[in-house]
Amino acid sequence: MSTLLLSMLLATIGCAATQVKQVRIDENYQGGRPKNVLVIVVVKQPTTRRMMESEFAKKFRERGISAVESFQALAIETLEGDAARDGIVAAVKERGIDAVLMVRMSGSRIEKETIPGMTITTSYGMPYGSYGAWGGYTAVIGSYPSAPTTQGYSHEQTFLSCETQLYDVRTERLIWSALSETRVSGTPQEEITPFISHITRTLFSAKLFH
C-alpha cells in the first residue's frame, strides 16, 4: 500500500470527518458476542499498523472483550498473497481467537472546489428630513470599492474509502461489515483515535454486541 493511501486512511478530523456509507449484518448469525478478537489492519508501515491495531484492541477491551493485535502474532508479509489465510488460521488456533476484525483500503476520490474572489464595498449616505418632531432619515446615495479584496482560489479535498469487516472464526463467515469514507485532513498520528472511535461505535451498536 502506498504512503499516500496510508495517509488518506488515517487523516480524519473527528467523527464528522468519517461517514459510514453502508453497513451489512448477517441476520442469521447465532454465534453470540465475540470473546477474543484478532485485529488486523492491512498497512505496510509498522508504526502506523501498531498504533491502529492497538487502538482498535483498546476499544474491544473497554467492552470486556479480549483482543490481540496482529502485529504481535503475524508478520505483515503473511497478510499478503496466497499465504495470508494460512498465517491467519495458524494465529487464530494458537491464541484461541473466535473472531477476526480486518481493516483495509477500498478506494479514494478527489473533490475540487473553486472559491471565487470577493471585493468589499463601503456605502455612504446623506442625512435628509424635516426639523422638529418628525426626525430624519439617511438615504444611501453611493458606494465604492474598499480594501481588502480577496483573490479566488481552488481547493482540493481528498476522500478515502475504507472497508472494515468482522469474521466469525468457527464458520468463517462475514458477520458484519461497514464501508466508510473519510475526509482527509491533519496528520495521521493525531487522527487515528477519532477514526477508530467512529468505526467501533458503529460496530458496537450492532445487535451481536448487545
GUBAGU-511147 format. One line per field, with one value per residue: residue number from 0; residue in one letter; x, y, z of N, C-alpha, C in turn. Coordinates in Angstrom, 1 decimal. Atoms other than C-alpha are relative to their C-alpha. Layout:
N
k <- (NUM:...)
r <- (A:...)
n_xx <- (X:...)
n_yy <- (Y:...)
n_zz <- (Z:...)
ca_xx <- (X:...)
ca_yy <- (Y:...)
ca_zz <- (Z:...)
c_xx <- (X:...)
c_yy <- (Y:...)
c_zz <- (Z:...)
! end
This chain:
210
k <- (0:1:2:3:4:5:6:7:8:9:10:11:12:13:14:15:16:17:18:19:20:21:22:23:24:25:26:27:28:29:30:31:32:33:34:35:36:37:38:39:40:41:42:43:44:45:46:47:48:49:50:51:52:53:54:55:56:57:58:59:60:61:62:63:64:65:66:67:68:69:70:71:72:73:74:75:76:77:78:79:80:81:82:83:84:85:86:87:88:89:90:91:92:93:94:95:96:97:98:99:100:101:102:103:104:105:106:107:108:109:110:111:112:113:114:115:116:117:118:119:120:121:122:123:124:125:126:127:128:129:130:131:132:133:134:135:136:137:138:139:140:141:142:143:144:145:146:147:148:149:150:151:152:153:154:155:156:157:158:159:160:161:162:163:164:165:166:167:168:169:170:171:172:173:174:175:176:177:178:179:180:181:182:183:184:185:186:187:188:189:190:191:192:193:194:195:196:197:198:199:200:201:202:203:204:205:206:207:208:209)
r <- (M:S:T:L:L:L:S:M:L:L:A:T:I:G:C:A:A:T:Q:V:K:Q:V:R:I:D:E:N:Y:Q:G:G:R:P:K:N:V:L:V:I:V:V:V:K:Q:P:T:T:R:R:M:M:E:S:E:F:A:K:K:F:R:E:R:G:I:S:A:V:E:S:F:Q:A:L:A:I:E:T:L:E:G:D:A:A:R:D:G:I:V:A:A:V:K:E:R:G:I:D:A:V:L:M:V:R:M:S:G:S:R:I:E:K:E:T:I:P:G:M:T:I:T:T:S:Y:G:M:P:Y:G:S:Y:G:A:W:G:G:Y:T:A:V:I:G:S:Y:P:S:A:P:T:T:Q:G:Y:S:H:E:Q:T:F:L:S:C:E:T:Q:L:Y:D:V:R:T:E:R:L:I:W:S:A:L:S:E:T:R:V:S:G:T:P:Q:E:E:I:T:P:F:I:S:H:I:T:R:T:L:F:S:A:K:L:F:H)
n_xx <- (0.9:-0.8:0.0:1.1:1.2:0.0:0.3:1.4:0.7:-0.1:0.3:1.4:0.2:1.1:1.0:0.6:-0.8:0.3:1.4:0.3:0.9:0.8:-0.2:0.6:0.0:0.5:1.1:0.1:-1.1:0.5:-1.2:-0.2:-1.0:-1.4:-0.7:-1.4:-0.1:-1.2:0.2:-1.0:0.1:-0.9:-0.9:-1.4:-0.8:0.1:0.5:1.4:0.8:0.0:0.8:1.4:0.5:0.0:1.2:1.1:0.0:0.4:1.4:0.6:-0.3:0.9:1.3:-0.2:-0.4:-1.4:-0.4:-1.5:-0.5:-0.7:-1.5:-0.6:0.1:-0.2:-0.8:0.8:-0.1:0.9:1.3:0.1:-0.1:0.6:-0.4:0.7:0.9:-0.7:-0.6:1.0:0.5:-1.0:0.0:1.3:-0.1:-1.0:0.4:1.4:0.8:1.3:0.5:-1.1:0.4:-1.0:0.2:-0.8:0.4:0.8:0.0:-0.1:0.4:-0.3:1.0:-0.6:0.9:-0.5:0.5:-0.2:-0.5:1.1:-0.4:0.8:0.4:0.5:1.1:0.1:1.3:0.1:1.2:1.1:1.2:0.5:-0.3:1.0:0.3:0.0:-1.3:-0.6:-0.5:-1.1:0.2:-1.3:0.0:-1.1:-0.9:-1.2:-0.8:-0.9:-0.8:-0.8:0.6:-0.6:-0.2:0.6:-1.0:0.5:-0.4:0.3:0.3:-0.2:0.8:-0.4:0.9:-0.6:0.9:-0.2:0.7:-0.1:0.3:0.1:-1.0:0.5:0.7:-0.7:1.0:0.0:1.2:0.2:-0.9:0.4:-0.8:-0.1:-0.7:-0.6:-0.6:-1.4:-0.5:-0.8:-1.1:0.5:-0.1:1.1:1.4:0.3:1.1:1.3:0.4:0.3:1.1:1.3:0.3:0.4:1.3:0.9:-0.1:0.6:1.4:0.6:0.7:-0.8:-0.8:1.0)
n_yy <- (-1.2:-1.2:-1.0:-0.9:0.7:0.2:-1.3:-0.2:0.7:-0.4:-1.4:-0.3:-1.0:0.3:0.9:-0.6:0.2:1.3:0.3:1.4:0.0:1.2:1.1:1.2:0.9:1.4:0.1:1.4:0.4:0.4:0.3:-0.8:-1.1:0.4:0.0:-0.3:-0.5:-0.3:-1.3:-0.1:-1.2:0.3:-1.1:0.5:-0.8:0.7:-0.8:-0.3:1.3:0.3:-1.0:0.2:1.2:-0.2:-0.8:0.9:1.0:-0.7:-0.2:1.2:0.3:-0.8:0.7:1.3:1.0:0.2:-0.3:0.2:-0.7:0.9:-0.2:0.8:1.4:0.2:-0.9:-0.6:0.7:1.1:-0.5:-0.2:1.2:1.3:0.5:-0.8:0.8:0.9:-0.7:-0.5:1.2:0.5:-0.9:0.2:1.2:-0.1:-0.9:0.2:-1.1:0.4:-1.0:-0.8:-1.3:-0.3:-1.3:-0.2:-1.1:0.4:-1.0:-1.4:-1.0:-1.4:-0.9:-1.3:-1.1:-1.3:-1.1:-1.2:-1.2:-0.8:-1.4:-0.6:-1.4:-0.9:-0.9:-1.3:-0.6:-1.4:-0.2:-0.9:0.0:-1.3:-0.4:0.2:1.3:1.0:0.6:0.1:1.3:-0.1:0.7:0.3:-0.5:0.5:1.0:0.1:1.1:-0.2:1.2:0.9:0.7:1.3:0.7:1.4:1.1:1.4:0.8:1.4:0.8:1.4:0.9:1.4:1.0:1.1:1.1:0.6:1.3:0.9:1.4:1.1:1.0:1.4:0.2:-0.7:-0.8:-1.4:-0.3:-1.5:-0.8:-1.4:-0.8:-1.4:-1.0:-0.9:-1.2:0.0:-1.3:0.2:1.0:1.4:0.2:-0.7:0.3:1.5:0.2:-0.4:0.9:1.3:-0.2:0.0:1.3:0.9:-0.3:0.6:1.5:0.4:-0.2:1.2:0.9:1.1:-0.4:-0.3)
n_zz <- (0.0:0.1:-1.1:0.3:-0.5:-1.5:-0.6:0.2:-1.0:-1.3:-0.2:-0.2:-1.0:-0.9:0.5:1.1:1.2:0.5:0.1:0.3:1.1:0.1:-1.0:0.3:-1.2:0.3:-0.9:-0.4:-0.9:-1.3:-0.8:-1.2:-0.1:0.1:-1.3:0.2:1.4:0.6:0.7:1.1:0.8:1.1:0.5:0.0:-0.9:-1.3:-1.1:0.1:-0.2:-1.4:-0.7:0.3:-0.6:-1.5:-0.3:0.2:-1.1:-1.2:0.1:-0.3:-1.4:-0.7:0.0:-0.6:1.1:0.2:1.4:0.3:1.2:0.9:0.0:-1.0:0.4:1.5:0.7:1.0:1.2:-0.1:0.3:1.5:0.9:-0.3:-1.3:-1.0:-0.7:-0.9:-1.1:-0.9:-0.7:-1.0:-1.1:-0.6:-0.8:-1.1:-1.1:-0.4:0.6:0.5:1.0:0.7:0.5:1.0:0.6:1.2:0.9:1.1:1.0:-0.3:1.0:-0.3:0.3:0.2:-0.3:0.4:-0.9:0.8:-0.7:-0.5:-0.3:-1.0:0.4:-1.1:0.4:-0.7:0.2:-0.3:-0.8:0.4:-0.9:-0.5:-1.3:-1.0:-0.6:1.0:0.0:1.3:0.4:0.8:1.3:0.5:1.4:0.7:-0.6:0.7:-0.5:-1.2:-0.3:0.8:1.1:-0.1:1.3:0.1:-0.1:0.0:-1.1:0.3:-1.2:0.3:-0.8:0.1:-0.3:-0.8:-0.3:-1.3:0.0:-1.1:0.4:-1.0:0.2:0.1:1.3:1.1:0.7:-0.3:-0.8:-0.1:0.8:0.2:0.9:-0.5:0.8:-0.9:0.5:-0.4:-0.6:-1.2:0.0:-0.4:-1.4:-0.7:0.5:-0.1:-1.0:0.4:1.0:-0.6:-0.9:0.8:0.6:-1.0:-0.5:0.9:-0.2:-1.3:0.0:0.5:-1.1:-0.5:-1.1:-1.1)
ca_xx <- (0.0:1.4:2.3:-0.3:-3.1:-2.0:-2.1:-5.6:-6.8:-5.6:-6.2:-9.6:-10.9:-13.2:-16.3:-17.7:-14.9:-15.8:-19.1:-20.3:-21.9:-23.1:-23.4:-24.1:-25.0:-25.5:-29.0:-28.7:-25.6:-26.3:-22.7:-23.2:-20.9:-17.2:-15.0:-11.5:-10.8:-7.8:-7.4:-5.7:-5.1:-3.5:-0.9:2.8:4.1:4.9:4.4:1.1:-0.1:0.8:-0.9:-4.1:-4.4:-3.6:-6.4:-8.9:-7.9:-8.3:-11.9:-12.7:-11.1:-13.2:-16.2:-14.8:-13.7:-10.2:-8.3:-4.9:-3.1:-1.9:1.5:2.1:1.2:1.7:4.4:3.0:4.2:1.9:-1.1:-0.4:-0.8:-1.7:-0.1:-2.4:-5.1:-2.7:-0.9:-4.1:-5.5:-2.3:-2.5:-6.2:-5.6:-2.6:-4.4:-7.9:-9.4:-13.1:-13.5:-11.2:-11.6:-9.9:-9.5:-8.3:-8.5:-11.1:-10.6:-10.2:-11.5:-10.7:-13.2:-12.3:-13.9:-13.4:-13.7:-14.4:-12.7:-14.6:-14.4:-15.7:-17.6:-18.3:-21.6:-22.1:-25.2:-26.5:-28.9:-32.3:-35.6:-37.6:-36.9:-38.8:-40.6:-40.6:-36.9:-34.8:-33.5:-30.5:-30.6:-27.6:-26.6:-23.4:-20.8:-17.2:-14.7:-12.7:-9.8:-9.4:-10.1:-9.6:-8.3:-10.2:-8.5:-9.1:-9.1:-8.8:-10.3:-9.3:-11.7:-10.7:-12.9:-12.3:-13.8:-14.0:-15.0:-15.7:-15.5:-16.6:-13.8:-15.8:-18.0:-15.5:-18.5:-18.5:-20.9:-20.5:-19.0:-19.0:-17.9:-16.8:-15.5:-13.1:-12.3:-8.5:-7.1:-4.4:-1.7:-2.1:-0.9:-3.5:-6.4:-6.1:-8.3:-11.2:-11.4:-11.4:-13.8:-16.4:-16.0:-16.1:-19.1:-20.9:-19.7:-20.8:-24.2:-24.9:-27.1:-24.4:-22.7:-25.9)
ca_yy <- (0.0:3.4:6.1:8.3:5.8:5.2:8.9:9.1:6.4:7.9:11.6:12.4:15.3:13.9:11.9:14.4:13.7:10.0:8.9:5.3:4.8:1.2:-1.5:-5.1:-7.6:-11.4:-11.6:-15.4:-15.3:-17.2:-17.3:-14.7:-11.9:-12.4:-13.2:-12.9:-10.9:-10.8:-7.2:-6.9:-3.5:-4.1:-1.4:-1.8:1.0:-0.9:2.0:3.0:-0.6:-1.0:2.3:1.5:-2.1:-1.1:1.5:-1.0:-3.6:-1.0:-0.3:-4.0:-4.4:-1.5:-3.6:-6.6:-8.4:-9.8:-8.6:-9.5:-7.1:-8.9:-7.3:-9.4:-12.6:-12.0:-10.5:-8.1:-10.3:-13.1:-10.9:-10.8:-13.3:-16.9:-17.4:-14.9:-17.3:-19.9:-17.4:-16.0:-19.5:-20.5:-17.4:-18.0:-21.5:-20.7:-17.9:-19.1:-16.4:-16.6:-13.5:-11.5:-7.8:-6.8:-3.2:-2.4:0.4:0.2:3.4:7.2:10.3:14.0:16.7:20.1:23.3:26.8:29.7:33.0:36.3:38.9:42.7:44.5:47.8:50.7:52.7:56.3:58.4:62.0:63.0:64.4:65.2:67.9:69.7:69.1:66.0:64.2:63.5:62.4:59.5:58.7:57.7:55.8:57.5:55.7:53.0:52.4:49.5:49.2:47.0:44.2:42.5:38.7:36.5:33.4:30.1:26.3:23.8:20.0:17.7:14.1:11.3:7.8:4.8:2.0:-1.4:-2.8:-6.5:-8.8:-12.6:-15.5:-18.0:-21.1:-20.7:-18.5:-16.3:-12.5:-11.4:-7.6:-5.1:-1.3:0.9:4.3:7.5:9.8:13.4:13.7:16.5:16.8:14.3:10.5:10.5:13.0:11.4:7.6:7.8:9.8:7.5:4.3:5.7:6.3:2.9:1.0:2.9:1.8:-1.8:-2.0:-0.7:-4.0:-6.5:-9.1:-7.0:-6.5)
ca_zz <- (0.0:-0.9:1.7:0.1:0.7:4.2:5.0:3.5:5.8:8.9:8.4:9.8:11.8:14.4:13.9:11.4:9.0:8.7:7.4:7.4:4.0:4.3:7.0:6.4:9.2:8.9:10.4:10.6:12.8:16.0:17.4:20.1:21.2:20.3:23.3:21.8:18.6:16.4:15.0:11.6:9.9:6.5:6.1:5.5:7.7:11.0:13.4:12.0:11.9:15.6:16.6:14.8:15.9:19.5:19.4:18.0:20.6:23.3:22.2:22.4:25.9:27.1:26.3:28.2:25.0:24.8:21.7:20.1:17.7:14.6:14.9:17.9:16.1:12.3:10.2:7.6:4.8:6.0:5.3:1.5:-1.3:-1.1:2.3:4.1:5.0:6.4:8.5:10.0:10.7:12.5:14.7:15.4:16.6:18.7:20.6:20.9:18.6:17.9:15.6:13.2:12.6:9.3:8.0:4.5:1.9:-0.9:-2.9:-3.0:-4.7:-5.0:-4.9:-6.3:-5.0:-6.5:-4.1:-6.1:-5.2:-3.3:-3.2:-0.1:-0.8:1.6:1.3:2.3:2.7:3.2:6.0:5.0:6.7:8.3:11.5:14.7:16.0:12.7:13.0:10.0:8.0:6.0:2.3:0.9:-2.3:-3.3:-2.7:-3.7:-3.5:-0.3:0.7:1.4:-1.9:-1.8:-4.7:-5.9:-5.3:-5.8:-3.1:-3.5:-0.8:-0.8:0.5:1.3:1.3:3.8:4.5:8.0:8.3:11.2:10.6:12.8:13.1:13.6:10.5:8.5:7.7:7.4:10.1:10.0:7.6:7.0:4.2:5.3:3.7:5.4:4.6:4.6:6.9:9.5:10.5:10.8:14.4:15.5:13.7:14.4:17.6:16.1:13.1:15.1:17.7:14.9:13.3:16.6:17.8:14.7:15.2:18.9:18.0:16.2:18.0:18.3:20.9:23.0)
c_xx <- (0.9:-0.1:-1.2:-1.3:-0.1:-0.3:-1.5:-0.9:-0.1:-0.4:-1.5:-0.1:-1.3:-1.0:-0.7:0.7:-0.2:-1.5:-0.1:-1.1:-0.9:0.4:-0.7:0.2:-0.6:-1.1:-0.2:1.1:-0.6:1.2:0.1:1.1:1.4:0.6:1.5:0.3:1.4:-0.2:1.1:-0.3:1.1:0.6:1.4:0.9:-0.1:-0.5:-1.4:-0.9:-0.1:-1.0:-1.5:-0.6:-0.1:-1.3:-1.3:-0.1:-0.4:-1.5:-0.7:0.2:-0.9:-1.4:0.1:0.3:1.5:0.3:1.5:0.3:0.7:1.5:0.7:0.0:0.4:1.0:-0.8:0.0:-1.0:-1.4:-0.2:0.1:-0.7:0.2:-0.8:-0.9:0.6:0.6:-1.1:-0.6:0.9:-0.1:-1.3:0.0:0.9:-0.6:-1.4:-1.0:-1.4:-0.6:1.2:-0.6:1.1:-0.4:1.0:-0.6:-0.9:-0.1:0.2:-0.6:0.4:-1.1:0.6:-1.0:0.7:-0.6:0.2:0.6:-1.1:0.6:-1.0:-0.3:-0.4:-1.0:0.1:-1.4:0.0:-1.3:-1.0:-1.1:-0.4:0.4:-1.1:-0.2:0.1:1.4:0.6:0.4:1.2:-0.2:1.4:0.0:1.3:0.8:1.3:0.8:0.9:0.8:-0.6:-0.8:0.7:0.1:-0.7:1.1:-0.8:0.5:-0.4:-0.2:0.0:-0.9:0.5:-1.1:0.7:-1.0:0.5:-0.9:0.2:-0.4:-0.1:0.9:-0.6:-0.7:0.8:-1.0:0.2:-1.3:-0.3:1.0:-0.5:0.9:-0.1:0.8:0.5:0.6:1.4:0.4:0.8:1.0:-0.5:0.0:-1.1:-1.4:-0.3:-1.2:-1.4:-0.6:-0.5:-1.2:-1.3:-0.3:-0.4:-1.3:-1.1:-0.1:-0.8:-1.5:-0.8:-0.5:0.9:0.8:-1.0:-0.3)
c_yy <- (1.2:0.9:0.9:-0.6:-0.1:1.3:0.3:-0.7:0.6:1.4:0.3:1.2:-0.2:-0.8:0.6:-0.3:-1.4:-0.3:-1.5:-0.1:-1.2:-1.0:-1.2:-1.0:-1.3:-0.2:-1.4:-0.4:-0.3:-0.3:0.8:1.0:-0.6:0.1:0.4:0.3:0.3:1.3:0.1:1.3:-0.2:1.2:-0.5:0.8:-0.6:0.9:0.3:-1.2:-0.3:1.0:-0.3:-1.3:0.1:0.8:-0.8:-1.0:0.7:0.2:-1.3:-0.3:0.9:-0.6:-1.4:-1.1:-0.1:0.3:-0.2:0.8:-0.9:0.2:-0.8:-1.5:-0.3:1.0:0.5:-0.8:-1.2:0.4:0.2:-1.3:-1.2:-0.5:0.7:-0.8:-1.0:0.6:0.4:-1.2:-0.6:0.9:-0.2:-1.2:0.1:0.9:-0.1:1.1:-0.6:1.0:0.8:1.3:0.4:1.4:0.2:1.1:-0.6:1.0:1.4:0.9:1.4:0.9:1.4:1.1:1.3:1.1:1.3:1.1:0.8:1.4:0.6:1.5:0.7:1.0:1.2:0.6:1.5:0.1:0.9:0.0:1.3:0.2:-0.4:-1.5:-1.1:-0.7:-0.1:-1.4:0.2:-0.8:-0.3:0.4:-0.5:-1.0:0.0:-1.2:0.4:-1.2:-0.6:-0.7:-1.4:-0.6:-1.3:-1.0:-1.4:-0.8:-1.5:-0.7:-1.5:-0.8:-1.4:-0.9:-1.2:-1.0:-0.6:-1.3:-0.8:-1.4:-0.9:-1.1:-1.4:-0.3:0.6:0.9:1.5:0.4:1.5:0.7:1.4:0.6:1.4:0.9:1.0:1.2:0.2:1.4:-0.3:-1.1:-1.4:-0.2:0.6:-0.6:-1.5:-0.2:0.4:-1.0:-1.3:0.1:0.0:-1.3:-1.0:0.3:-0.6:-1.5:-0.4:0.3:-1.2:-0.9:-1.1:0.4:0.4:-1.2)
c_zz <- (0.0:1.3:-0.1:0.5:1.5:0.7:-0.2:1.0:1.3:0.3:0.0:1.0:0.8:-0.7:-1.3:-1.3:-0.6:0.0:-0.4:-1.1:-0.1:1.1:-0.4:1.2:-0.5:1.0:0.5:1.0:1.4:1.0:1.3:-0.1:0.0:1.4:-0.2:-1.5:-0.4:-0.9:-1.1:-0.8:-1.1:-0.6:0.2:1.0:1.5:1.2:-0.1:0.2:1.5:0.7:-0.3:0.6:1.5:0.4:-0.2:1.1:1.3:0.1:0.4:1.5:0.9:0.1:0.7:-0.9:-0.1:-1.5:-0.1:-1.2:-0.9:0.0:1.0:-0.4:-1.5:-0.5:-1.2:-1.3:0.0:-0.3:-1.5:-0.7:0.5:1.5:1.1:0.8:1.0:1.2:1.0:0.7:1.1:1.3:0.8:0.9:1.2:1.1:0.4:-0.5:-0.4:-1.0:-0.5:-0.5:-1.0:-0.6:-1.2:-0.8:-1.2:-1.1:0.5:-1.1:0.4:-0.5:-0.1:0.2:-0.4:0.8:-0.8:0.9:0.5:0.3:1.0:-0.4:1.3:-0.6:0.8:-0.3:0.4:0.9:-0.6:1.0:0.5:1.4:1.0:0.4:-1.0:-0.2:-1.4:-0.4:-0.9:-1.3:-0.5:-1.5:-0.8:0.7:-0.9:0.6:1.1:0.3:1.3:-1.2:-0.1:-1.4:0.0:0.1:-0.1:1.1:-0.3:1.4:-0.4:1.0:-0.2:0.4:0.7:0.3:1.3:0.1:1.3:-0.4:1.3:-0.4:-0.2:-1.3:-1.2:-0.8:0.4:0.7:0.1:-0.9:-0.2:-1.0:0.5:-0.9:0.9:-0.7:0.5:0.5:1.2:-0.1:0.4:1.5:0.8:-0.2:0.2:1.0:-0.5:-1.1:0.6:1.0:-0.8:-0.5:1.1:0.6:-0.9:0.2:1.3:0.1:-0.6:1.0:0.5:1.2:1.2:0.9)
! end
